[in-house]
Amino acid sequence: MEKATFHDHLTRLRELFPERETITVAEAARLVGCKPQTLRESRDFPMKPVGRAKRYHVVPIINLARWMAC
């Protein structure tokens, strides 16, 4: 079962990033108030590798809202 705060976080993220499904790790770090490197090192942070070399990462906003609700 999803927590009630999930919907609150998702609504806020959709307001901040309209018509976007993913954001950068740097944008997510600004939202949660930490450094991007801290999020990259976190084992439970919901980022996905993209690109041929899988060097770049994006954060799906639905997964971010779920992570913020925990």
C-alpha positions as CSV (number, residue, x, y, z in Angstrom):
1,M,0.0,0.0,0.0
2,E,1.3,3.4,-0.9
3,K,1.7,6.1,1.7
4,A,-0.4,9.2,1.6
5,T,2.6,11.4,1.3
6,F,3.5,9.7,-2.0
7,H,0.7,11.5,-3.7
8,D,1.6,14.8,-2.1
9,H,5.2,14.4,-3.3
10,L,4.2,13.4,-6.8
11,T,1.8,16.3,-7.1
12,R,4.5,18.7,-6.1
13,L,7.1,17.2,-8.5
14,R,4.6,17.4,-11.3
15,E,4.1,21.1,-10.5
16,L,7.9,21.7,-10.5
17,F,8.6,19.7,-13.6
18,P,5.5,19.8,-15.9
19,E,5.5,17.5,-18.9
20,R,8.7,15.7,-17.7
21,E,8.9,12.1,-16.6
22,T,12.6,12.2,-15.5
23,I,14.9,14.8,-13.9
24,T,18.6,14.9,-13.5
25,V,20.4,13.8,-10.4
26,A,21.5,17.4,-9.8
27,E,17.9,18.6,-9.8
28,A,16.9,15.8,-7.4
29,A,19.8,16.8,-5.1
30,R,18.6,20.4,-5.0
31,L,15.1,19.2,-4.1
32,V,16.2,17.0,-1.2
33,G,19.0,19.4,0.0
34,C,22.1,17.3,-0.5
35,K,25.0,16.9,-3.0
36,P,24.5,14.9,-6.2
37,Q,27.4,12.7,-5.2
38,T,25.6,11.7,-2.0
39,L,22.6,10.5,-4.0
40,R,24.8,8.7,-6.5
41,E,26.4,6.8,-3.7
42,S,23.1,5.9,-2.1
43,R,22.1,2.3,-2.7
44,D,18.4,2.9,-2.5
45,F,18.2,6.1,-4.5
46,P,16.0,5.5,-7.7
47,M,18.2,6.6,-10.5
48,K,18.5,4.8,-13.9
49,P,21.6,4.8,-16.1
50,V,21.1,6.1,-19.7
51,G,23.3,6.4,-22.8
52,R,25.5,4.0,-24.5
53,A,28.2,3.9,-21.8
54,K,25.6,4.1,-19.0
55,R,27.6,6.9,-17.5
56,Y,24.7,9.3,-17.1
57,H,21.8,8.9,-14.8
58,V,18.2,10.2,-14.7
59,V,15.6,10.0,-11.9
60,P,12.0,9.1,-12.8
61,I,9.8,11.4,-10.8
62,I,7.4,8.7,-9.8
63,N,10.2,6.7,-8.3
64,L,11.5,9.8,-6.6
65,A,8.2,10.6,-5.1
66,R,8.0,7.0,-3.7
67,W,11.6,7.3,-2.4
68,M,10.8,10.6,-0.7
69,A,7.7,9.1,1.0
70,C,9.8,6.4,2.8
